[in-house]
Amino acid sequence: MIDEFMRWLSGEKEICTSPVAARMSAAAGEAGTLSVRNGSQPFDVPPLPAELADGLPTGLGPIRPV
C-alpha cells in the first residue's frame, strides 16, 4: 500500500478511488477496531458530514497528485 502511494506521489501511477470512499474505508477500520476492543460490540460508521462531502468526487476515476 505504501509502495502504491509513493508511486502515485511520483506520478508513476494513478489511483482510481474517491476521497469519500477512502474515508469510509478508514472509518470502517476504526469501527472494527473499536468493536474488537469492546467485546465484539457493533459500532456504526457515521456518514461523512455534508459540509465536508460537498465538492468531493464520490465516483471512481483517476486521481492525480496536485
N, C-alpha and C positions, 0 to 999 in steps of 0.2 A: 504494500500500500504506500509506503514511504517512497519507494522507488518510482511508482507511478506518479505520485505528487511531484517529485523532483523533475521527472521528465516533462510534466506539464509546465512547471515553472520555467524550464529552459526552452520551452516552445517545441519540444520534440513530440508531444502527444496532446491530443485533445481529450477532454473529459466530457462524456455525454450523460450528464445528470443535471439536476437543478439545485439551486441553493435550498429550496424548500424541501426537496427530497433528502438532501444531505442532513438538514436539521432534524427531520423526522427520524432518520436513521439513528442519529446521535441521541435523540430524546428516547427512542425505544430502547437503546442500550442502557441509558441511565435508569429507565423504569425497570428493566430486567435486573440490574444490579441492586436496586432498592428492594425488589421482590426477593432475591436470593438472601439479602441481608436481613430480611424481616419475615423469615419462616415461610417463604413462597406466597406471601400475601400479594394479590394482584394490585398493580398501580396503573392508572390511566395515563396515557401520553397526552398532555394538554395540546390543543391546537395552537398553531402559530398565531399570535395576535395580528389582527388585520392591519394595524398601523405598520407592522414590520413586513408583512407579506405584500403590501401594495407596491407595485413596481418590480417585484422579483419575478423572474421567469419560473413557471411551475411545470412546464413540459420538458421533455428530454430534448437535448440538442447540444451541439458542441459549445463548450465554454472555453474561452481563451484568456490567458493572463493579461492583465492591463499594464 
